[in-house]
Amino acid sequence: MTDVIVIGGGVAGLAATDYLAHAGSDVTLLEATDRLGGNVHTASFAGRPLDLGAEMLVTREPTAVDLCRALSLDTELVAPACTGAFVWTRRGLRPLPSDAVSRLPGALRELLRSRLLSPLGLLRCGWDVIAPSAAPDGDVAIGAIVRSRLGSQVLERIVDPLLGGVHAGSCDTLSARALAPQFIAALESGEGLIRGLRAPSSVPGGPGFTTLRSGLGSLTAALATRAQHAGANFRFGVRATSVHPRHRGRVVVTQGDGGTLEAAACIIATPASAAARLLIGATSGVAEELAAIPDAPTAVVALAYPAEAVAGLPAGTGFLTAGEERLVRACTWSSNKWEHLRGESSIIKAFVGRAGTPPPAVGDRELATAVHRELALALGVRHAPIDVLVRRFATGIPQYMVGHLNRVERIEAALPPPLAIAGASYRGAGISACLRSGQAAAQRVLDHIDVTTHA
């Protein structure tokens, strides 16, 4: 018997467990694997700590950075050693204008120099400046907004490589309300997308991203340690198979071995597809709504090359791919981007898989070879890698389709009070968003426990 069971030891599950333990609850976290962190995974590669999942913290969302300071990790925080990225088009690498999405389509001088848009494509952008705008009724696709205001070239050569690449999906299906609310706010200004996005903002200056010198795995490890010191119990290799609310406000969790655990409340901090399986038959319609949130299986391929083999890389952090015909969705020149990853060999990290096109079902060596071929084509790398490492994420990146936030609101409203959901599938996939999600779920169940205790 325990107060709260948390299912899933990713960032959201750890945040919920830590929050509950410090609130004085008796909390047990169940993790099906032998490790914590979920899609945060730091591994030793080429003698350096390399993040194979999430690798950066967004500084304008301070939750994660503030947590690093609270965990005495602030001396480990480092900014990128360089800036600037490229788009890999059919005509080769083209420099991506800085602030291309936050200030669409980027600074005019940089845009002209990049040659990403044709003269007609540039002219098409001008229509947005002279035509009044209005916010759409309800949610729409990111692609619908950009195409209607700025034309197809801006969507296909700038916005989709960036937003679609980051989220492993297509901007023609991804929700503007969930992933680009600034676009809707810009249209609401009445001045169009370009001028609306360039209105004065309170976003602080300085580097937009940071990471930890020892890898983001040190953040999840420190959070887990703090939760354990506060009394949280961690159980590894325990796979939950179902969650059912019972009478008197209790919850029963069935495990893979047939055993059960009972608690006053339960937080399901797994991908939505796993949460759907856990809640089949538990409450009307919730499992079906959860199952309707898809995800894109992905893989990260790290390759180490002799330093001289990649000495000719252009200054910058990497590239994003325009179009869907390539295997590599995005690529980071890790040992250029981060000072602490520099060494005798150079590390390049490639991202494979997008919605509708999972990583090919081949062995790790074959996948790394295929990635190397594309890097040779994009970057002129001719030397074979001296080391490779592949990490696959079966439920990689959740897809926030049009209407996503409305669906999440329906799910949360339909859940019985002893239950809560948390994680990247719902209100943001970044580390700060997952931390907030776990903490919000913890507060929901604490409110329930307080009510039932005093009922």
Summary of the structure (lengths in Angstrom):
residues: 455
radius of gyration: 22.8
end to end distance: 19.7
largest distance: 70.7
contacts: 1602
relative contact order: 0.19
helix: 38%
strand: 24%
